Amino acid sequence: MTQPTLTRSWVASANGHTDFPLQNLPLGVFSINGSAPRAGVAIGDSILDLHAAIDEFDGEARRAVEATAGGQLNAFFELGRGPRVALRERLLELLAEGSKLHTREAQVLHRAADCQMHVPARINDYTDFYVGIEHAQNVGKLFRPDNPLLPNYKYVPIGYHGRASTIRTSGTDVRRPKGQTLPAGQTEPTFGPCARLDYELELGIWIGQGNEMGDSIAIGDAADHIAGFCLLNDWSARDIQAWEYQPLGPFLSKSFITTISPWVVTAEALEPFRKAQPARPEGDPQPLSYLLDKRDQAAGALDIELEVLLTTATMREQNLPAHRLALSNSLHMYWTVAQLVAHHSVNGCQLQAGDLFGSGTLSGPQTGQFGSLLEMTEGGKIAVELPSGEVRKFLEDGDEIILRARCNREGFASIGFGECRGTVIAAR
Amino acid sequence: MTQPTLTRSWVASANGHTDFPLQNLPLGVFSINGSAPRAGVAIGDSILDLHAAIDEFDGEARRAVEATAGGQLNAFFELGRGPRVALRERLLELLAEGSKLHTREAQVLHRAADCQMHVPARINDYTDFYVGIEHAQNVGKLFRPDNPLLPNYKYVPIGYHGRASTIRTSGTDVRRPKGQTLPAGQTEPTFGPCARLDYELELGIWIGQGNEMGDSIAIGDAADHIAGFCLLNDWSARDIQAWEYQPLGPFLSKSFITTISPWVVTAEALEPFRKAQPARPEGDPQPLSYLLDKRDQAAGALDIELEVLLTTATMREQNLPAHRLALSNSLHMYWTVAQLVAHHSVNGCQLQAGDLFGSGTLSGPQTGQFGSLLEMTEGGKIAVELPSGEVRKFLEDGDEIILRARCNREGFASIGFGECRGTVIAAR
């Protein structure tokens, strides 16, 4: 457990309530006033410009900073754990109270509010998993009340290929998609704007070192291939999805946009928040051997509190605070992230630095824990009431969804992920 | 119709029986003896090195050649139709009999047999469609004899996202994948090498100019966004597929490798082989308006003869020729390539230069026209007999699959696509 709990930073905002205390140190890519995108580290309400401070690093840490050149973190991800840890150790010194770097504050630190964040890496391939078992059960119940989970669910970490070209960073508007839908009771589809627009609360997983095609990443090595984590909103057009998805899965119902939070929270920052994989209910099968590793079973799960909030245009006009739609946790993953990596590559599929995985929607089993409106409204049957007196079954134009994440543990500094925001705008 | 049918080339091999006569001029990326990959044009049994001949080009054609720098054709694809046509017109002059370029043959021409071909562009996203209606019906019949096509099939150009990282060029070995499969009559899966390895005969479509996220490409403009065509083998692990694909579609059963032929056959070369879209059978619905364009209906289909051949290790030892498994045609596409582009972007999904589409398996309705072993063997029930006395239900280690394509039309030079080859090697 390497968290320096008691160390304070000379960046004052990092010592109060913040997502980004000294113990977090997530990496991202930012620009100011239209400058070229470059790598930075979030600290309190500020961003450390890694390249402005590059002469403060040497050895492995210097190598890590150099690999972030060019405004994309792929080469840094590819370096793997060693240089990433060295960078973290040096950053802990540089940003701690008493560091001489404080005297260079004006050169190396920017106010985050002045910066524009970017997607932090070139995403080669994006895979969306479906390992939130409560979500799978909640959704399955809508279609198959007696048998919500398909027979493969507890053996196969279910996933599918997603669209990489439309992954955008927090704050990007979400244009309501158009498409084919089948009106209730009809046999012929119509074409028009999506009428059942939804969000999905997911954890994003950044892949670090990849593998050659034909090779597999063993479950025991899988954790070393993960560079970090973010939040991911898998926006979904439920009416388009229902009509298009048989037999090959979701396509245009998801590919119009996927939003991620811009900061890459490292495995090292999350180390204190690892837990044993929740015990499988009695009668659930053991994972097959290529998915089974003692260390992973003992500490492969992540205890991250996940939150969904909504504001509508009316709520913003009335200065009402964002309304919490859900509070959930990444412990609802049926498979660990190491199991996702081992499964994805077991057939010889090549993973590459900068690949992104989505976890699938991470709902809890109870009201108030559902990670999508599809679940909250039981497929559009029950309206959600908002503090403004409005109701929602699905998203309307002007609605903004905000995802947040936070890790808490007694005796450790609490860390957060920053936000993943998106506002729905009208169809073209 | 711009095909200069009667013009001969000073490259003698381009004038006999060849896939690459003067009328074809496909682009690709090659290297020799480990040199850096660079752009070339296939002509007979040779490759024209575009950059060695760059001083022969000016204006739009020069711009096209310059855009092929760096050994990837993405920037060239992005230029769109104008520069591509200018390049073709100039190449037709330069490679025609009597051109002065003949005197520079030693500098600008390489024997194709001496060259290594590469995947010609950085593939940002790969989408596999399912628009071979005979294949959909043949496969559907195995599962639903009375109702082989799902209700959406004749409205939605069905497709799904594929894995871009494992697309390889012709000649790359195909490592037999491992994975979970459910043995017949069992309720628990086992893990091991795929026992039902198959190929799929597809047309590949290279995207040229893209669109911004949130915009759509209108059906009338869609043809201008297509840079060219290739052959594509969508290798498939049928036993892994059957167990994993519900509810989100194929994943590890396809992502171990996809093989493409290396030459990009342009829309201009294929112009004489365009046809009216085959009439929909009586009772089939009209396409929705965003998929309907008169010009596309009149000339949006492609008449390309497609062939699958097999050799086994034993056949090669006995010097037996490759055995034809199927002869089919791209006219079995239920949707045109323009319809695929319009559909893919109708929700605002961003397409980018270098995206690749697969058509889906292009089978005919009859024996001898099936584009996969799944169809030929009726799901593994009927063995295929080979000239060596061997039989196959699915592919064995050492089997090589060869895809070929050819366009024939009275009064026009016949053109081909080159080969798409792959040999199965044993699982790790």
Interface residues (C-beta under 8 A of the other chain):
Chain A: N124 D125 Y130 L150 P151 N152 Y155 V156 I158 G159 Y160 H161 G162 R163 A164 S165 T166 R168 R175 P177 K178 G179 Q180 L182 T187 E188 P189 F191 M213 G214 D215 S216 A237 I240 W243 E244 Y245 Q246 P247 L248 G249 P250 F251 L252 S253 S255 F256 I257 P285 L288 S289 Y290 H343 H344 V346 N347 G348 C349 Q350 L351 Q352 D355 R428
Chain B: N124 D125 Y130 L150 P151 N152 Y155 V156 I158 G159 Y160 H161 G162 R163 A164 S165 T166 R168 R175 P177 K178 G179 Q180 L182 T187 E188 P189 F191 M213 G214 D215 S216 A237 I240 W243 E244 Y245 Q246 P247 L248 G249 P250 F251 L252 S253 S255 F256 I257 P285 L288 S289 Y290 H343 H344 V346 N347 G348 C349 Q350 L351 Q352 D355 R428
